[in-house]
Amino acid sequence: MPAHPPPATSHSPVAAPEPWDLVADAYAKELTAEFELYSRDALHLAALPPNPRIADVATGPGTLALMAAGEGARVSALDFSPMMIENLRRRAARAGITTVEASVGDGQELPFESDAYDGAFSMFGLIFFPERGRGFRELRRVLRPGARAVVASWAPFEGVFALVFDSIRALLPDLPFGQGQAPLGDPEGFAREMTEAGFHAVQIHRASHVLAAPSLAELWGSMQRTTAPVVLLRRKLGEARWAEIASDTLERLRATVGDGPVEAVGVAHLGVGVK
């Protein structure tokens, strides 16, 4: 019997394109600035050579892809959400960036050649794959020998984020955030899964950034537009029921954190492995 059981596959509601299509426009508009903070950390940890070729898997609206391209990288970006890829293409065109090739596809079966990339990334995307092991192995396959992959997950939620997901889990219990913890939220388990996929010299780094909103109401409003599990739940319940849930959630948050400006610390784990 193996020392550790294999990671459970996830067939969660957010392991499908639909919820990400629903949030794509708001996600690109409202979350780019904060996700750029973590993308900057990831690019630094990758120790890329000048003018690298990189893969960005589960790219979303292309936050890391566009940042890297702006610094001279050639990027193969992929996401299973057509709307996310459409956003990426629009943003690249507006910025005059021509070195990002964006495509719709499955991160568990990459349409990229083997041994070809100087870095491979998945920022808060691979964590939701139905079979994370396949996702890790595909990242490793496309890397050149000696190159690094960087995969991002969230540490266990605290503060206002924990309160929000506590409320949502009561209504949608099959979300992959048991006890406020995202998949790969445990550094030891994260390192083990990455190592079992064939990476060596695996290290899990902690990256924390303060995420600020001018008021609690504005933060909760943004979460209702940009957070895939929240948007999915809203669609499932219907607008009338959701209005009640949203009001109750806001009151619960207000009783805990007040109604003024809000600062929440978003803590990520960045797993780095070498091929």
ROTOR-199832 format. One record per residue (C-alpha): residue number from 0; x, y, z. Coordinates in nm, 4 decimals. Each point is the difference from the previous one (the first is absolute). Example, Ala and Ser with C-alpha at 12.3 -4.5 7.8 and 13.67 -1.06 7.14 Angstrom:
REM residues 2
NODE   i       px       py       pz
NODE   0   1.2300  -0.4500   0.7800
NODE   1   0.1370   0.3440  -0.0660
//
This chain:
REM residues 275
NODE   i       px       py       pz
NODE   0   0.0000   0.0000   0.0000
NODE   1   0.1475   0.3422  -0.0930
NODE   2   0.1120   0.2310   0.2777
NODE   3  -0.2463   0.2624  -0.1196
NODE   4  -0.3294  -0.0577  -0.1808
NODE   5  -0.0201   0.1449  -0.3501
NODE   6  -0.1540   0.3474  -0.0183
NODE   7  -0.3748  -0.0153  -0.0386
NODE   8  -0.1371   0.1089  -0.3339
NODE   9  -0.2231   0.3049   0.0119
NODE  10  -0.3237   0.0334  -0.1895
NODE  11  -0.0910   0.3240   0.1686
NODE  12  -0.2365   0.2577  -0.1495
NODE  13   0.2941   0.2231  -0.0917
NODE  14   0.1875  -0.2731  -0.1907
NODE  15  -0.1966   0.0927  -0.3147
NODE  16   0.0139   0.2984  -0.2379
NODE  17  -0.3477   0.1403   0.0711
NODE  18   0.0616   0.1837   0.3298
NODE  19   0.3218   0.1501  -0.1365
NODE  20  -0.1774   0.1152  -0.3157
NODE  21  -0.2554   0.1698   0.2254
NODE  22   0.2629   0.2003   0.1897
NODE  23   0.2482   0.0586  -0.2839
NODE  24  -0.0760   0.3663  -0.0760
NODE  25  -0.0219   0.1150   0.3619
NODE  26   0.3015  -0.2121   0.0948
NODE  27   0.2170   0.1695  -0.2623
NODE  28  -0.1264   0.3475   0.0879
NODE  29   0.0072  -0.0168   0.3793
NODE  30   0.2641  -0.2543   0.1055
NODE  31   0.2902   0.0579  -0.2366
NODE  32   0.1894   0.2371   0.2285
NODE  33  -0.0026  -0.2322   0.2996
NODE  34   0.0805  -0.3145  -0.1977
NODE  35   0.2940   0.1798  -0.1595
NODE  36   0.1596   0.0054   0.3472
NODE  37   0.0073  -0.3804   0.0162
NODE  38   0.1017  -0.0304  -0.3651
NODE  39   0.3002   0.2209   0.0703
NODE  40   0.1001  -0.2321   0.2857
NODE  41  -0.0398  -0.3065  -0.2229
NODE  42   0.2077   0.1438  -0.2836
NODE  43   0.2773   0.0841   0.2452
NODE  44   0.0037  -0.3534   0.1429
NODE  45   0.0178  -0.1550  -0.3479
NODE  46   0.3527   0.1427  -0.0550
NODE  47  -0.0652   0.0361  -0.3734
NODE  48   0.2740   0.0674  -0.2561
NODE  49  -0.0178   0.3124  -0.2206
NODE  50  -0.2775  -0.0072  -0.2614
NODE  51  -0.1401  -0.3338   0.1217
NODE  52  -0.2646  -0.2224  -0.1479
NODE  53  -0.2614  -0.0772   0.2656
NODE  54  -0.3299  -0.1845   0.0388
NODE  55  -0.2825   0.1513   0.2060
NODE  56  -0.2626  -0.2653   0.0732
NODE  57  -0.3443   0.0983   0.1292
NODE  58   0.1046   0.3513  -0.0964
NODE  59  -0.3377   0.1623   0.0734
NODE  60  -0.0012   0.3472  -0.1604
NODE  61   0.3777  -0.0272  -0.0431
NODE  62   0.1308   0.1911   0.2993
NODE  63   0.3355  -0.1788   0.0173
NODE  64   0.0164  -0.0603  -0.3755
NODE  65  -0.0268   0.3688  -0.0875
NODE  66   0.2378   0.1054   0.2757
NODE  67   0.2617  -0.2492  -0.1203
NODE  68  -0.0491   0.0958  -0.3649
NODE  69   0.0494   0.3643   0.0910
NODE  70   0.3433  -0.0977   0.1310
NODE  71   0.1055  -0.1896  -0.3128
NODE  72  -0.1467  -0.3483   0.0404
NODE  73  -0.1690  -0.2014  -0.2707
NODE  74  -0.3070  -0.1533   0.1626
NODE  75  -0.2233  -0.2963  -0.0758
NODE  76  -0.3112   0.0699   0.2080
NODE  77  -0.2880  -0.2439   0.0448
NODE  78  -0.3300  -0.0062   0.1878
NODE  79  -0.3125  -0.2162  -0.0213
NODE  80  -0.2243   0.3095   0.0188
NODE  81  -0.0651   0.1540  -0.3440
NODE  82  -0.1006   0.3280   0.1604
NODE  83   0.3247   0.0240   0.1954
NODE  84   0.2004  -0.0572  -0.3189
NODE  85  -0.2099   0.2610  -0.1819
NODE  86   0.0857   0.2476   0.2758
NODE  87   0.3688  -0.0839  -0.0286
NODE  88  -0.0003   0.0529  -0.3747
NODE  89  -0.1749   0.3366   0.0347
NODE  90   0.2416   0.1157   0.2690
NODE  91   0.3019  -0.1091  -0.2053
NODE  92  -0.1310   0.1843  -0.3053
NODE  93  -0.0599   0.3204   0.1978
NODE  94   0.3538  -0.0182   0.1384
NODE  95   0.1524  -0.0730  -0.3409
NODE  96   0.1397  -0.3313   0.1252
NODE  97   0.0532  -0.2581  -0.2747
NODE  98   0.2101  -0.2580   0.1861
NODE  99  -0.2851  -0.1734   0.1828
NODE 100  -0.1654  -0.2943  -0.1744
NODE 101  -0.3294  -0.0598   0.1818
NODE 102  -0.2101  -0.3126  -0.0456
NODE 103  -0.2941  -0.1828   0.1563
NODE 104   0.0924  -0.3425   0.1266
NODE 105   0.0450  -0.2516   0.2807
NODE 106   0.2866   0.0586   0.2432
NODE 107   0.0084  -0.3749   0.0661
NODE 108   0.0897  -0.0654  -0.3661
NODE 109   0.2046   0.2925  -0.1257
NODE 110   0.0292   0.0571  -0.3757
NODE 111   0.3622   0.1106   0.0541
NODE 112   0.3193  -0.1761  -0.1021
NODE 113   0.2166  -0.1786   0.2541
NODE 114   0.3311   0.1336   0.1350
NODE 115  -0.0628   0.3405  -0.1585
NODE 116  -0.0706   0.2606   0.2706
NODE 117   0.2246   0.1986   0.2322
NODE 118  -0.2746   0.0313   0.2594
NODE 119  -0.3530  -0.1304   0.0613
NODE 120  -0.2630   0.1588   0.2219
NODE 121  -0.3485  -0.0587   0.1337
NODE 122  -0.1266   0.2828   0.2180
NODE 123  -0.2917  -0.1215   0.2135
NODE 124  -0.1244  -0.2223  -0.2832
NODE 125   0.1544  -0.3464   0.0244
NODE 126  -0.1368  -0.0219   0.3548
NODE 127  -0.3482  -0.0556  -0.1464
NODE 128   0.0937  -0.2624  -0.2610
NODE 129  -0.1998  -0.3230   0.0331
NODE 130   0.3324  -0.1900  -0.0107
NODE 131   0.2727   0.2215   0.1424
NODE 132   0.2683  -0.2627  -0.0559
NODE 133  -0.0558   0.0175  -0.3747
NODE 134   0.0231   0.3774   0.0152
NODE 135   0.3315  -0.0135   0.1847
NODE 136   0.1401  -0.2626  -0.2367
NODE 137  -0.0977   0.2024  -0.3050
NODE 138   0.1734   0.3091   0.1368
NODE 139   0.3126  -0.2092   0.0543
NODE 140  -0.0209  -0.1589  -0.3462
NODE 141   0.0119   0.3294  -0.1884
NODE 142   0.2942   0.1411   0.1985
NODE 143   0.3577  -0.0145  -0.1132
NODE 144   0.2205  -0.2091   0.2327
NODE 145   0.1078   0.2173   0.2926
NODE 146  -0.2834   0.2508  -0.0458
NODE 147  -0.2554   0.0817   0.2690
NODE 148  -0.3753  -0.0164   0.0382
NODE 149  -0.1842   0.2313   0.2386
NODE 150  -0.3496  -0.0908   0.1203
NODE 151  -0.2089   0.2247   0.2242
NODE 152  -0.2586  -0.0948   0.2618
NODE 153  -0.1679   0.1871   0.2828
NODE 154   0.0940  -0.0485   0.3617
NODE 155  -0.2927  -0.0600   0.2388
NODE 156  -0.2278   0.3004  -0.0048
NODE 157  -0.0206   0.2400   0.2909
NODE 158  -0.1985   0.3110   0.0823
NODE 159  -0.2639   0.1230  -0.2413
NODE 160   0.0745  -0.2660  -0.2639
NODE 161  -0.0471  -0.2803   0.2518
NODE 162  -0.3317   0.1488   0.1107
NODE 163  -0.1268   0.0187  -0.3574
NODE 164   0.0933  -0.3594  -0.0830
NODE 165  -0.1420  -0.1269   0.3281
NODE 166  -0.3344   0.1441  -0.1101
NODE 167   0.0251  -0.1396  -0.3531
NODE 168   0.1029  -0.3513   0.1079
NODE 169  -0.3172  -0.0315   0.2030
NODE 170  -0.1962   0.0358  -0.3261
NODE 171   0.2383  -0.1657  -0.2467
NODE 172   0.1859  -0.2620   0.2079
NODE 173   0.1851  -0.1640  -0.2911
NODE 174   0.2202   0.3033  -0.0577
NODE 175   0.3717  -0.0911   0.0252
NODE 176   0.0656   0.2207   0.3040
NODE 177  -0.0493  -0.2353   0.2926
NODE 178   0.0698   0.1742   0.3303
NODE 179   0.0900   0.3153  -0.1904
NODE 180   0.2887  -0.1711  -0.1786
NODE 181   0.0454  -0.0089  -0.3756
NODE 182   0.1449  -0.3050  -0.1759
NODE 183   0.3778  -0.0123   0.0578
NODE 184  -0.0522   0.2314   0.2966
NODE 185   0.2214  -0.2214   0.2169
NODE 186   0.3712   0.0567  -0.0827
NODE 187   0.1031  -0.3565   0.0862
NODE 188  -0.2658  -0.1552  -0.2201
NODE 189   0.0735   0.2528  -0.2754
NODE 190   0.3705  -0.0914  -0.0010
NODE 191  -0.0828  -0.3717   0.0024
NODE 192  -0.2306   0.0212  -0.3024
NODE 193   0.2520   0.2027  -0.1971
NODE 194   0.2792  -0.2420   0.0865
NODE 195  -0.2116  -0.3033  -0.0909
NODE 196  -0.0544   0.1561  -0.3433
NODE 197   0.3753  -0.0184  -0.0608
NODE 198   0.1265   0.3426   0.1070
NODE 199   0.3068   0.0271   0.2211
NODE 200   0.1334   0.2719   0.2324
NODE 201  -0.3635   0.0864   0.0767
NODE 202  -0.0522   0.2988   0.2292
NODE 203  -0.3238   0.1641   0.1142
NODE 204   0.0320   0.3758   0.0425
NODE 205  -0.2420   0.2268   0.1859
NODE 206  -0.1121   0.3204  -0.1728
NODE 207  -0.2275   0.2448   0.1799
NODE 208  -0.1464   0.3274  -0.1208
NODE 209  -0.2459   0.2447   0.1508
NODE 210  -0.3189   0.0255  -0.2057
NODE 211  -0.1889   0.3195   0.0744
NODE 212  -0.3522   0.1233  -0.0743
NODE 213  -0.1454   0.3444   0.0777
NODE 214  -0.2962  -0.1536   0.1811
NODE 215  -0.1420  -0.3326   0.1064
NODE 216  -0.2942   0.0420  -0.2358
NODE 217   0.2341   0.0535  -0.2965
NODE 218   0.2092  -0.3048   0.0912
NODE 219  -0.3068  -0.2219   0.0281
NODE 220  -0.1384   0.1434  -0.3239
NODE 221   0.3234  -0.0824  -0.1814
NODE 222   0.0047  -0.3527   0.1408
NODE 223  -0.3511  -0.0554  -0.1338
NODE 224   0.1233   0.0937  -0.3485
NODE 225   0.3439  -0.1606  -0.0080
NODE 226   0.0028  -0.3095   0.2235
NODE 227  -0.1000  -0.3068  -0.2009
NODE 228  -0.1548  -0.1985   0.2900
NODE 229  -0.2059   0.3043   0.1033
NODE 230  -0.1226   0.0675  -0.3535
NODE 231  -0.0818  -0.3684  -0.0476
NODE 232  -0.1986  -0.0082   0.3220
NODE 233  -0.1878   0.3139  -0.1001
NODE 234  -0.0952  -0.1596  -0.3304
NODE 235  -0.1081  -0.3201   0.1744
NODE 236  -0.2208   0.1730   0.2575
NODE 237  -0.1589   0.2656  -0.2216
NODE 238  -0.0037   0.3736   0.0519
NODE 239  -0.2775   0.0157   0.2604
NODE 240   0.1606  -0.2556   0.2326
NODE 241   0.3452   0.1395  -0.0673
NODE 242  -0.1091   0.3488   0.1051
NODE 243  -0.0860  -0.1414   0.3425
NODE 244   0.3302  -0.1899   0.0244
NODE 245   0.2033   0.3010  -0.1108
NODE 246  -0.1690   0.2253   0.2542
NODE 247   0.0471  -0.2511   0.2823
NODE 248   0.3652  -0.0488  -0.0944
NODE 249   0.0649   0.3731  -0.0033
NODE 250  -0.1565   0.0400   0.3436
NODE 251   0.2088  -0.2855   0.1367
NODE 252   0.3156   0.1569  -0.1403
NODE 253  -0.0965   0.3457   0.1251
NODE 254  -0.0475  -0.1324   0.3536
NODE 255   0.3540  -0.1379  -0.0066
NODE 256   0.2102   0.2469  -0.1989
NODE 257  -0.2053   0.3196  -0.0018
NODE 258  -0.1177   0.2009  -0.2991
NODE 259   0.3016   0.2141  -0.0855
NODE 260   0.3099  -0.0677  -0.2098
NODE 261   0.1089  -0.3626   0.0022
NODE 262   0.3476  -0.1471  -0.0159
NODE 263   0.0364  -0.3745  -0.0361
NODE 264   0.3247  -0.1918  -0.0295
NODE 265  -0.0015  -0.2488  -0.2846
NODE 266   0.2562  -0.2742   0.0676
NODE 267   0.1064  -0.2270  -0.2846
NODE 268   0.2219  -0.3054  -0.0202
NODE 269   0.2290  -0.0031  -0.3030
NODE 270   0.1314  -0.3470  -0.0699
NODE 271   0.3244  -0.0078  -0.1998
NODE 272   0.1364  -0.3201  -0.1523
NODE 273   0.2894  -0.0737  -0.2344
NODE 274  -0.0134  -0.2450  -0.2913
//
